[in-house]
Amino acid sequence: MKDVNVGICGLGTVGGGTFNVLTRNAGLIKGRTGFNIRIARVATRTPRKDIDLGDIPFSTDVFDVVNDPSVDIVVELIGGYDTARELVLAAIKNGKHVVTANKALIAVHGNEIFEAAAKENVIVSYEAGVAGGIPVIKAVREGMAANRVDWIAGIINGTGNYILTEMRAGREFAEVLKEAQDLGYAEADPTFDVEGIDAAHKLTILASAGFGVPLQFEKAYTEGISEITPYDIAHAEVLGYRIKHLGIARRRDEGIELRVHPTLVPRSHLIAQVDGVLNAVLVDGDAVGQTMYYGPGAGDEATASAVIADIIDAARSVAAESNQRVPYLGFEPAAMEDLPVLSMEDVQSAYYLRIQALDRPGVLAKVASTLSEHGINIESIMQKESELKDGRIPVIILTHTVQERQINRAIEELEALSDIDGKVVRIRAENFN
């Protein structure tokens, strides 16, 4: 087997981790593969003084890597959409395999990229784009290849999970977000993390790999955590639940659900115990049942672990001069199904409702009657008499599973009642049955 040459584009957090682990563990990797994986070229806009490149050719133009004939595998770690897309497509056109950690690129442009790669018969791998160092893409595409995947649910953004974990102590969202930024967990502009966009990128990829459908990021529903309060977190706990920011994809006869939002999950479930910046993904297959993949969803060397696993897979193909590969999304193109993504009104869920009711006789009966008229059954109800203030009393309800359109109409009617003050707080709930 011949040696394999790798070109790294981007030397930021993940790029630096990839360089360091590839260099440090070169002997171990050779022992597992039977050949050398050499870093043949590095390109980054901002050189790093803390990384010694030795005699490895370096430039500030990432396209130098793509155009270097000695490079077999291009590792795209620059992030973003436009330049990354151009870089990856150019690498494919030049007949080079591609490894990327860029979930936004794959979620938005993956269909185009995979089509181009198939024409050139090259590998495009993206394990590090979803859940950092957790090998969940490999598990879904390969380990569960015999299964019909029915649903996937995951904590796939560490920043949001850290914030909700810290809020359990009664702290407000804004305070914990500032702390997450100070600790480097959240960006100066945290929108992608706290509003669910980052998680939606990852969920889009997981759903495609699990269900064999095209990537459809633009159809994913996203709802952030900025409106979650310590009050609701505390009362979810009383009900036996914990609030997590989940990405959920579910296969149904009519299509697939693709949604990211705060979710009540039973405290007894393993995923409810995943705290801080850690990630976890549940996958339910018809043969194996529920499996969970847990670990660091970010970090330099944790993510580099996934990047290098992809490099090794591609390198085996180069070294053995073999064209055999796992399909990009786990299914051969002819087997892909163009299932529709259901609107949120068609989603099925249980619901936590918090209602601010006036302290009048018969209010609970009106609330229960309104829910019943829309086919909504109540699992539990709490009237917080100890919190009666200014003639208003909080009422907390947990419903059984219904369609979202039923709960939307019921909430609209509840908010129109003269006995109800303000908006009804609604948080979806999942029991993973």
C-alpha positions, 0 to 999 in steps of 0.5 A, a space after each residue: 500500500 502506498 502512503 496517503 497525502 492529506 491537505 488541511 484547509 483551516 488551522 483553527 480549533 478543529 484544524 489545530 486539533 487534527 494536525 496535532 493528533 495526526 502528528 502525535 498518533 502517526 505511528 498508532 494510525 500506521 499500525 491500524 492501517 498498514 500505511 502512512 498518512 502524511 500531512 502534505 500541505 496546510 493552508 490557513 488565513 491566520 498562521 498559528 505560532 503555537 503549531 510547528 509545521 516543520 517543513 510542511 508546505 504552507 500558504 494562506 490560500 486554501 485553494 493551494 491545497 486543492 490544486 496540489 497534485 500530491 494531495 489525495 484527501 482535502 480536509 475542509 475545516 474553514 467553516 461557513 457556506 460559500 468559500 467552503 462550498 467552492 473549495 469542496 466542489 473544486 476538490 471533487 472536480 480534481 478527483 480528491 476525496 474530501 473530509 469536512 466538519 462543516 455541518 452547515 455546508 452539508 445540511 445546505 449544499 450536501 445534495 449538490 456536493 454528493 451528486 458531484 462526488 458520485 460523478 467523480 467517484 470520490 468520498 465525501 465524509 462528514 462525521 465530525 459535523 454532527 455531535 463532534 467526537 461521537 461517531 453517530 453518523 458511522 453508527 447510523 449509516 453502518 452499524 444500523 444498516 440492517 434497521 429501519 430507523 423510526 426516530 432520532 432524538 438528540 441533544 446536539 448543541 452543547 451551548 444550549 445544553 449547558 445553559 439549560 443545565 445551569 438554569 436548573 439552579 434558578 439562574 436566568 437565561 441571560 446570566 447563564 448565556 453571558 457565562 457561556 460566552 465568557 467560558 468560550 462555549 458560546 459565540 459573541 453572536 449566539 444565535 445559531 446555538 440558542 435559536 436552534 439553527 446549529 442543531 437543525 443543521 445536524 438534525 437534517 444530516 441525521 434524518 437523511 442518514 437515518 431515513 434515506 431522504 434528501 437533505 432538507 434543512 430549509 424545511 426544519 422547524 426551529 425554536 430556541 431556548 431564550 424564552 425558557 424560564 427557571 420557573 418552567 424548568 422547576 415545575 417540569 422537575 416537579 412533574 418528573 421531567 427535565 427540559 432539554 433542547 432537542 432535535 427530533 426526526 420521526 418517520 411517519 406514514 405521511 412523511 417525516 417530522 424534522 424539528 428542534 425545540 425545547 422538550 420535556 423528557 422524563 427525568 428517568 431517561 438516560 438522555 435527561 442525565 446528559 448535562 453541561 456541554 455534552 451531547 447525546 443522540 438516541 436512535 430507534 431501530 426496528 431490530 435493535 430498539 433504542 440506542 444512545 450515543 453520548 460524549 463531547 460534541 465539540 472541542 479541538 481533539 474530540 472533534 479531530 478524533 472524528 475528522 481523522 476517523 474519516 481521513 482513515 476511511 478515505 485513506 484506505 480507499 486511496 492506499 488500496 486503490 479501491 473504489 468501494 465506499 459507504 454511500 454518502 447518506 447511507 443509502 444508494 441513490 436509487 433507494 432514496 425516498 423523497 418523503 415530505 417534511 411534515 408541517 409543525 401542525 401535523 407533528 404529534 407530541 404531548 404538551 406542558 402548558 402554563 396558564 395564568 388564570 384569574 382566581 374565579 370559580 369554574 376556571 379549571 372547568 372552563 380550561 378542561 372543557 376547552 381542551 376536551 373540545 379539541 380532543 386533548 386529554 389531560 395527564 396531570 394538572 396543578 393549580 398553584 394556590 400558594 402562588 396566588 398573586 393579584 387575583 391570578 393563579 398559575 395552572 400547569 397542565 401536562 397533556 397526552 399526545 395530540 397533533 400540534 394543530 389541536 393544541 394550537 386551536 385550544 391555546 387560541 381559545 384559552 387565550 381568548 377566555 376572559 378568565 385567562 391572563 396573557 399568553 399560554 406557555 407551551 413546551 412540547 414533551 416526549 416520552 420516547 415510546 
